[in-house]
Amino acid sequence: MTVKFSKTSCCMIVIFLAAVLFTGCNGGSYAIRSGSINIYNDFMDGEYKSFSGYFYKELELEKGEIVRFCLDEKTSCGNLSFGLEDGEGNRIAEIKDGFILEVPESGSYRIFAQGEKHEGEFCLSWIAEPDGDPYESVEMDDVESFIYGKINGTMTSAEEIEALHQLQFVDWAEFSALGQEPVIDLLDWLYGLDDEKKLKRLSYILLIDGLDGAYAEYYEAIVGELFLKDPERFVLSLKCIEETDMERTIMFVNNYLKYADENGYSEILEKLGEEDPDAMKIMDKLLNY
C-alpha cells in the first residue's frame, strides 16, 4: 500500500506574554514571548519567538475511528514535540507528520504541543474518520490506477476517503491516458459527493493542481460552490495550505464568482476578518482579487 501525506503551513495571532493556565477543552500551562498560539476544531498552530510549556486540545473520540495527522513545523532553536494522551493523562503516542491513530477506546483524548525555549512556528491538523482499518482498507499500486479503478464503481467509506486524500498527488497526464475522458469522470464523482463530506476535507481538495482548459473550469465550479456553501470554513481552510496553493485557490474562486449570482459572502468575510487578523489577509485577497 502506498500512502502519501502533504505538509501544510498555517498561522494565527493571539498574544500571551506570561505563563497562563486554562481549564476546559483547550489550554495548558505555558509561556510565549512575542507571538501566538491558538486552536480551532481541527487544528492548532503557533508562531513566536519563544514557547515553553504544554498546550493541548481535548477531543471526544469513538472507538475504531481513524484520525489522520498532518504536521508542519519550523524550528530556529529549542525543542518542540507533539503527542496524544488518554483521559487518564497517560501519553499513548508521539505525533509526527503522517501519523495515523486507530482510536483504542471511546472517550476523551488530549492532543498536545510541548515546547522548550522553542523559536519557530507550527501547524498540526487532524481529521477523524469513520471506523475502519487504516492500513489494510485500501490497496493500490499507484495513485492514478487506484482512483480510476474506483470512481466508476462502488467505494467503501475508507476507499472514498483515501481517494479524496490522494487527489493532490495525481499526475493528470498519466491519469488522462487510462481511459476515455477519465478526468471528467473523476470531476463528476467529486462534484457529486456530499458537500459536508467535501467541506470536512477541503485541505485535500484544495491541493489539486495541474488541471487546465475545460477541466480547470469544472474544478472552479466545484471549489466556488464549496466557498459559497460555507465562506468562513473555506477561508479558515486556506490558512492551512501553502501560499502558492492558496493563491491558486483564490484565483479559481474569483473566476467562478464572476459568473455566480450570489451575494452576502462579503459581509461574512468582513466579520471574520475583524475577529481573525490572518483571515483578514485572505479575505482581502478574495474580495480584491
N, C-alpha and C positions, 0 to 999 in steps of 0.2 A: 504494500500500500504506500502511496506517495501522498503526503500531506504537506502543504506549504503554508507559511504564515507570513503576513505582511507586517512591517513595522510602521507605526504611526507616531505622530507628534501632536501635542496639544498644550495649551497653556491657559490659565485663568488668573485673576488678580483679586486676592483677598489678603490683607496685610495683618500679620501678627508680629508684635515686636518683643514679646516676652513669652515665657512658658505659660501654656494655658491648659486647662483641664475641662473636658466636655463629658456629658453623660447623654445617654440615648443611643440613637442609631449610628451616629458618626462622632468621631472625636479622638481623644488620646491625650498624652502629656508630652509636649514638645516645645522647642524654641525655634523661631525663624528670624533671620535678620535680612532685611532689605529684599523682601519677596513675598511669596504667597503659596498657600496650599488650599485646595478646595475639592469638592466632590459632588457628583451627580449620581443618578440612579445606577449607571453602568460604567462609570469611570472615575478615577481620582487622578489629580495631577498637581504639579507644583513647579515653581521656578523661583530661585532665591540665591542669595549669597552664602547663606549657611542654614542648614536644617539639622537639628539634633533631637532625637527622641523618637516617639512612637505615634503614628497616626493610623486610624482604622475606619473601615466601613463595615457595618453589620448587615448581614443578609439572612433572609429566611430561605432555605433551600430544601427541596424534596429528595428523598432517597431515589437514586437512579438517574437524577438529572445530570446532564453533561455541561460543564462550564469550561468555555474556552477563554484563555487569557492572551492578550497582546500587550507587550511592554516595549516602550521606547524610553531610554534614559541616557542622559549625557552627564558625564562627571568631569569637573575640573579638578576637584580634590576631595578628600574624605571618602566615606563609605556609605553605600545605600543598598538595602536589601528589601525584599518583599516576601510575604508568606501568608499562610492561612491557619487560623486557629478554630477549634471547635467550640461549642458552647461552654465547655468547662475550662477554656483557656489553654488547652493543650495545642502545641504547634504541630500540625499534621502534614504540612507541605511547604516547600520553598517554591516561590513563583518566579519563573523566568519566561521570556518571550516564547510563545507556542505551547505553554503548559496546558494540559487538559486534565480536568478533575472529573471523576465519576463520584457523585456525592454518596458517601457510605451510609448515612442515616439522615432522616428528616430532622430539621432543627435550625438553630441559629449558628452562623459562622461569621468570623471576622477576617476580612482581607486587610492586611496592614502593610504600611511602609515604615521602615526603621532606618534612621539616619544617624551618622556620627560625623559631625562637622562637615556635612556634605555640601559642596557648592556645585550647582548644576540645575538640571530640570528633568522631569519625568512625566510620562502619561501611562497609566495602567488601566486598560479597559477589559471588560469581560462580557460574555453573552452566555446566559443559561438556556440550555435547550432541553427538549423533552427527553425522557429516559431512552437509553439505547447504548450499545457498545461503541465507545469512541474509536476503538482500534480495529474492529472487525466488521463494522456495519457497512463500510464502503471499500470495495476493492477496485483498483484501477491501475493500468499500465502507464497511461499518460492522461493529462487533464482533458485534452480535446476529445479523445475517444470515449472517456468516461461520460462527459457531458452529452456528446452526440448520441451515445447509446441510451441515454435516459430521458431526454426531453420529449421524445415521441412515445414514451411508454408510461408505465405507472411506477412512480417512485415511492419508496418508503420515506417516512419523515426524516430519517437520518441521511438518506441519499439526497433528498431535496435540499437540506441544509448544507450538505457538503458541496453540492453543485453550486449553490449561491456563493459559498466561501471560495471556490476555485475559479469563479468567473474572472477575477482580477489577473489570473495567470494565463489566460487563453492567448495563444498565438493565432490571430484571426486568419492569416494566410493558410496555416495548416488546417484550421477548422473549416475554412471555405472549401477545401479540397475533399472533404469527407462525404459530400453528397450534393444533391440539388437544393439550392437555397437553404443550407443549414443555418446560416446566420439569422435569416428571417424566422426560421423555426424556433431558434433559441430566444430571439426577442419576443416572439409571440408567447412563448412559455413564460418569460419574465414578466411581460405585460399582464398576463392572465393570473399571476399569483395574487393572493390576498394582500391588500395594501398594508395591513398591520404587520404581516409577516415580512414584507419588504422594508417597512419603516424600522422595524427592530434590527434589521441587518443592513442598514444604509452604508455602514463602513465597508461592507463587501462590495455593494453595488456601485458605489461612487468611485471605486478604483478601476473600473473598466476603462481601458484605453485602446486606441488603435482603430476605432471604427471611423468610416468616412462615408461621404455621399448620403444615399438614402438610409443606410444603416445608422449613421450618426443622427439623422433627423428623427428616426424612430426612437433611438435612445434618448434624445432630447425630450420627446413626448413622455417617455416613462419617468425620467428624472423630474421634469417640470410638473407633472401631475402629483408626484410624491411631495414636492415642495409646497404646492397649493393645498395638499391634504393636511399638512402639519408644518407650517413655516418655522415654528420655534424649534421643533425637534430636528428639522432638517439643518438649520443653522448651527445648532449645537453639535451635530454630527460632523460638520465641516471643520470644527475645531480639532478633530482627532485624525485628520489626514494631512499629508504633506502639502506644502504651499503650491506646488505645481498641479497636484490633483485638485486642490481647492479652486485654483484659478480656472482650470478646465471645466469643473462642475458649474461654476458661476457663469461661464460662457454658455454652457448648454442650457441652463435655467433661463437666462436672459433671452436667448434665441427663442425659446418656447414662449416666454411671456409676451413677446412682441405680437404673437398671434392669439394668445389666450385672453378671452374677455372676462377677466377676473379682477375684483377689487377687494380691498381690505387687508391684504397681507402686509402692506407697507406700515400700517398702524401697529400690527402685531410685532413687526421687526423693530420699529422705533421704541416700543415699550420694552422689548427685550434688550435693546441696546442701552437703555437707561439703567438696567439692572446689572449688565454684564459688559465691562469695557471691551473684552475680546470679541464678544458677539457684535458689539457696535462696529468694530473694524470690518467684520464680514458683512454686516448689514449695509454699511456704506458702499461696499463693492457691489452688492446685489442691486441696490437702489440707484447707483450712479454709474453702472457699467457702460 
